[in-house]
Structures are given as C-alpha cells and as structure tokens.
Amino acid sequence: MYPRILGVYSYRKSEDIGTGLTQKSHQSVTYWFVRRLDDDRYELQPLNTNHVPSGIVTIVGSGEFAKCYFPETDYYNRYTVPALKTLKAKLDRGEECYSKGDLEQAEKEFLKAVMVDESNASANLGLGSVYCDKGDYNKVKKVLAVILNNDAAFREEQRHQFNSFGIGLRKGGLFTEAITYYQTALKGNPDDEHLLFNMARACLEAGDTQAASESIARALEINPDFTEAKKLQTFLAKKMAGENVDAKFLDGPDIPAGVAGPSLEPAS
C-alpha cells in the first residue's frame, strides 16, 4: 500500500571549483528521506543536521528518481532510524502527558521534539493544542503560522491531531483562525466529513450561518448517516428560518478523528 517509506537516498552532484590550473572537481552529496507515493511518484524531503526529514518536500517521477538517487541503507540504519525513534519517543511522551492533562510536561516534551525538527508537524500540533488549553493565544498564533505553512501537518496520519487543534482554536474563541485553519486542512482532505462538521461549527460561532449550512450540507453528502451533522443541519435550518433555537446545542460534541501513524521501517 502507498505511501511507502523507502529510507534514505543520496543525490550526488559534481562541480568544478576554481579556474585554470587551480581548478578542481568537487562532488557534493545531499541526503533525502524518501516515500513512494505511487507507481510513478516519489516524495523526497531533505535531512537536517539531526538526520531527520525536515523542510520542503519535493516530488519526482520514477525516471528521475532511478537515475539521480541512490540508496543509503547504512546511513539510514545508523543515523536516521535512531534519530526518528528518539523523536517519536519525545512525541509519544508529549501526547501521553497531554492526554493526562499535564500541560507543563507536555509542552516540555513537544519543545524537545521541536529542537530535533523545528518543522515537525506532530510537535507543532501538540504545542498548539497545549497553548490552546493554557489560553496562551499569542503562542497559539505563532504555532499556527508554522502549521499553516506545513503541508505535512495535514497528512492522513496526523488527522487526529490537526482536527483536535482546530477544535482548540474554536473553543478558544479564535473563530477566524479556526476557519482559516480548517480551510487549509480541507484542501488536502476535501472529503473528510468530520473536518467539514467542525468547520461548520466554527462558521456558526463566527456568525456566518450560510457558510456553516454549506459546510454541513457537504458533510452529509459524503456521509448521509452522520447523526451529529443531521442535528446541526436541523439547528441551522431553524436558525436561518428565524425560529427560536436552543443555544445550548453549541455545547454539543466536536467530532475528532484518529488514524494510526506510519512505521519507521522502510518498505521491503
């Protein structure tokens, strides 16, 4: 099944340095973390100084990949796998502390993870949720700026985290930020009825009933048996018709979604 982790590959480039008699040939080597997306596309992300994938993702075709990139199994096993396991341990401790309500320790663990990879999606989403719960909205907005510029934050394996962070934004009264956040999340997950449901909640509390109605209608197109979405659609219809509605409905549940993350082992 795709995507599949292939491990670390190198890209080698020869270039001439100097001129005339002093000219020398130099070969530069860069290392890339590779995931195979499908039969013809490979996702490459450079390794940082801590040997973990970080930074801008590049997509290349199978022809270019086979010609220009070479497997570095020893490098992957010696450096990247231990570094990723260390990073994962910090993230797991952060998640565990957060689930227990220990916000101070959760923040420390997520910050340790950011020290390994400043753009790490899980670490920044975790920090964002911690700051939402602590009501530190200046820090929330700083983390949000990082997340909105990180496509990896909205991958399937992060779905539980990015949905939960959006809920935190809305509950903190940052409705504009929550809507922007959900709009970004939906670009990569347009058929996620749970995201659409929570987008509708954010729009409703921001006072945009029409946008909320459109979002919930889309959620029900995707999943006609979505009970909570049906209730919200009924509530919106009454509100738009000018009927008296019980505002306590807004105390109802958000709908998070959880998906297990990928293995660190490369595909065979």
SULLIN-V153005 format. One record per residue. N is the residue number from 1. RES is the residue in one letter. PHI is phi in whole degrees, -180 to 180 (NA if undefined). OMEGA is omega in radians with two decimals (none if undefined). Layout:
# SULLIN-V153005
N & RES & PHI & OMEGA
N & RES & PHI & OMEGA
This chain:
# SULLIN-V153005
1 & M & NA & 3.11
2 & Y & -100 & -0.06
3 & P & -76 & -3.12
4 & R & -124 & 3.08
5 & I & -76 & 3.13
6 & L & -100 & 3.14
7 & G & 112 & -3.12
8 & V & -103 & 3.09
9 & Y & -128 & 3.12
10 & S & -107 & 3.02
11 & Y & -123 & -3.07
12 & R & -114 & -3.10
13 & K & -132 & 3.10
14 & S & -93 & 3.12
15 & E & -148 & 3.14
16 & D & -90 & 3.12
17 & I & -117 & -3.13
18 & G & 87 & -3.13
19 & T & -138 & 3.06
20 & G & 59 & -3.08
21 & L & -68 & -3.11
22 & T & -92 & -3.09
23 & Q & -68 & 3.12
24 & K & -132 & 3.09
25 & S & -93 & -3.12
26 & H & -129 & 3.12
27 & Q & -110 & 3.08
28 & S & -97 & -3.10
29 & V & -126 & 3.02
30 & T & -121 & -3.09
31 & Y & -114 & -3.02
32 & W & -132 & 3.02
33 & F & -88 & -2.97
34 & V & -120 & 2.97
35 & R & -124 & 3.09
36 & R & -89 & -3.06
37 & L & -85 & 3.09
38 & D & -162 & -3.06
39 & D & -65 & -3.05
40 & D & -128 & -3.09
41 & R & -130 & 3.13
42 & Y & -125 & 3.12
43 & E & -101 & -3.11
44 & L & -117 & 3.08
45 & Q & -135 & -3.11
46 & P & -66 & 3.05
47 & L & -89 & 3.08
48 & N & -89 & -3.08
49 & T & -67 & 3.08
50 & N & -94 & 3.07
51 & H & 71 & 3.09
52 & V & -114 & 3.14
53 & P & -65 & -3.11
54 & S & -159 & 3.09
55 & G & 107 & -3.00
56 & I & -70 & 3.13
57 & V & -88 & 3.10
58 & T & -120 & 3.09
59 & I & -109 & 3.10
60 & V & -127 & 3.11
61 & G & -80 & -3.07
62 & S & -63 & -3.13
63 & G & -64 & 3.13
64 & E & -64 & -3.12
65 & F & -62 & -3.11
66 & A & -64 & -3.08
67 & K & -80 & -2.92
68 & C & -110 & -3.02
69 & Y & -120 & -3.02
70 & F & -128 & -3.08
71 & P & -64 & 3.10
72 & E & -125 & -3.05
73 & T & -62 & -3.12
74 & D & -64 & 3.11
75 & Y & -59 & -3.10
76 & Y & -60 & -3.08
77 & N & -72 & -3.07
78 & R & -81 & -3.03
79 & Y & -115 & -2.98
80 & T & -73 & -3.14
81 & V & -59 & 3.09
82 & P & -60 & -3.14
83 & A & -66 & 3.11
84 & L & -68 & 3.11
85 & K & -67 & 3.08
86 & T & -64 & 3.10
87 & L & -62 & -3.14
88 & K & -62 & 3.13
89 & A & -62 & 3.11
90 & K & -65 & 3.13
91 & L & -65 & 3.13
92 & D & -64 & 3.11
93 & R & -65 & 3.09
94 & G & -62 & 3.12
95 & E & -64 & -3.14
96 & E & -64 & 3.13
97 & C & -63 & -3.14
98 & Y & -64 & -3.13
99 & S & -65 & 3.13
100 & K & -90 & 3.13
101 & G & 84 & 3.12
102 & D & -87 & -3.02
103 & L & -68 & -3.11
104 & E & -65 & -3.13
105 & Q & -72 & 3.09
106 & A & -60 & 3.12
107 & E & -60 & -3.14
108 & K & -61 & -3.11
109 & E & -67 & 3.12
110 & F & -67 & 3.09
111 & L & -67 & 3.06
112 & K & -62 & 3.11
113 & A & -65 & 3.12
114 & V & -65 & 3.09
115 & M & -65 & 3.10
116 & V & -80 & -3.13
117 & D & -148 & -3.02
118 & E & -65 & -3.13
119 & S & -101 & -3.08
120 & N & -58 & -3.05
121 & A & -64 & -3.09
122 & S & -63 & -3.14
123 & A & -65 & -3.13
124 & N & -71 & 3.07
125 & L & -65 & 3.09
126 & G & -63 & 3.10
127 & L & -61 & 3.14
128 & G & -60 & 3.13
129 & S & -66 & 3.09
130 & V & -61 & -3.11
131 & Y & -68 & 3.05
132 & C & -62 & -3.12
133 & D & -66 & 3.13
134 & K & -83 & -3.12
135 & G & 74 & 3.13
136 & D & -94 & -2.96
137 & Y & -78 & 3.00
138 & N & -66 & 3.09
139 & K & -71 & 3.08
140 & V & -57 & -3.08
141 & K & -67 & 3.09
142 & K & -67 & 3.12
143 & V & -67 & 3.13
144 & L & -59 & 3.13
145 & A & -62 & 3.10
146 & V & -69 & -3.07
147 & I & -66 & -3.09
148 & L & -65 & 3.11
149 & N & -103 & -3.09
150 & N & -128 & -3.12
151 & D & -59 & -3.11
152 & A & -64 & -3.14
153 & A & -66 & -3.05
154 & F & -112 & 3.05
155 & R & -73 & -3.11
156 & E & -55 & -3.07
157 & E & -70 & 3.08
158 & Q & -100 & -2.92
159 & R & -58 & 3.14
160 & H & -62 & -3.10
161 & Q & -67 & -3.07
162 & F & -72 & 3.06
163 & N & -70 & -3.12
164 & S & -63 & 3.12
165 & F & -65 & 3.08
166 & G & -61 & 3.09
167 & I & -62 & 3.13
168 & G & -62 & 3.09
169 & L & -61 & -3.12
170 & R & -65 & -3.11
171 & K & -66 & 3.10
172 & G & -84 & 3.12
173 & G & 83 & 3.11
174 & L & -90 & -3.00
175 & F & -66 & 3.13
176 & T & -61 & 3.13
177 & E & -65 & 3.13
178 & A & -63 & -3.14
179 & I & -65 & 3.10
180 & T & -59 & -3.14
181 & Y & -63 & -3.14
182 & Y & -66 & 3.08
183 & Q & -61 & 3.11
184 & T & -67 & 3.14
185 & A & -62 & -3.10
186 & L & -72 & 3.09
187 & K & -61 & 3.12
188 & G & -96 & -3.09
189 & N & -139 & -2.99
190 & P & -67 & -3.10
191 & D & -108 & 3.10
192 & D & -89 & -3.08
193 & E & -64 & 3.13
194 & H & -71 & 3.06
195 & L & -62 & 3.13
196 & L & -64 & 3.09
197 & F & -61 & -3.10
198 & N & -71 & 3.01
199 & M & -63 & 3.11
200 & A & -62 & 3.11
201 & R & -60 & -3.12
202 & A & -64 & 3.12
203 & C & -63 & -3.14
204 & L & -60 & -3.10
205 & E & -73 & 3.04
206 & A & -83 & 3.11
207 & G & 94 & 3.14
208 & D & -100 & -3.07
209 & T & -66 & -3.13
210 & Q & -63 & 3.12
211 & A & -64 & 3.11
212 & A & -63 & -3.14
213 & S & -64 & 3.13
214 & E & -66 & -3.13
215 & S & -67 & -3.11
216 & I & -72 & 3.08
217 & A & -64 & 3.11
218 & R & -65 & 3.12
219 & A & -61 & -3.13
220 & L & -77 & 3.00
221 & E & -63 & -3.12
222 & I & -74 & -3.11
223 & N & -137 & -3.10
224 & P & -63 & -3.12
225 & D & -98 & -3.11
226 & F & -75 & -2.98
227 & T & -60 & -3.10
228 & E & -64 & 3.11
229 & A & -67 & 3.08
230 & K & -61 & 3.14
231 & K & -63 & -3.14
232 & L & -67 & 3.12
233 & Q & -65 & 3.09
234 & T & -63 & 3.12
235 & F & -59 & -3.12
236 & L & -65 & -3.14
237 & A & -62 & 3.12
238 & K & -66 & -3.13
239 & K & -64 & -3.12
240 & M & -71 & 3.10
241 & A & -86 & 3.11
242 & G & 85 & 3.13
243 & E & -79 & 3.06
244 & N & -72 & 3.13
245 & V & -127 & -3.11
246 & D & -84 & -3.11
247 & A & -64 & 3.12
248 & K & -65 & 3.09
249 & F & -57 & -3.11
250 & L & -68 & 3.06
251 & D & -83 & -3.13
252 & G & -68 & -2.99
253 & P & -77 & 2.84
254 & D & -82 & -3.09
255 & I & -121 & 3.06
256 & P & -78 & 3.08
257 & A & -132 & -3.09
258 & G & -124 & 3.10
259 & V & -137 & -3.13
260 & A & -69 & -3.14
261 & G & -83 & -3.06
262 & P & -81 & 3.04
263 & S & -73 & 3.06
264 & L & -86 & -3.08
265 & E & -79 & 3.09
266 & P & -69 & 3.12
267 & A & -69 & 3.14
268 & S & -80 & none
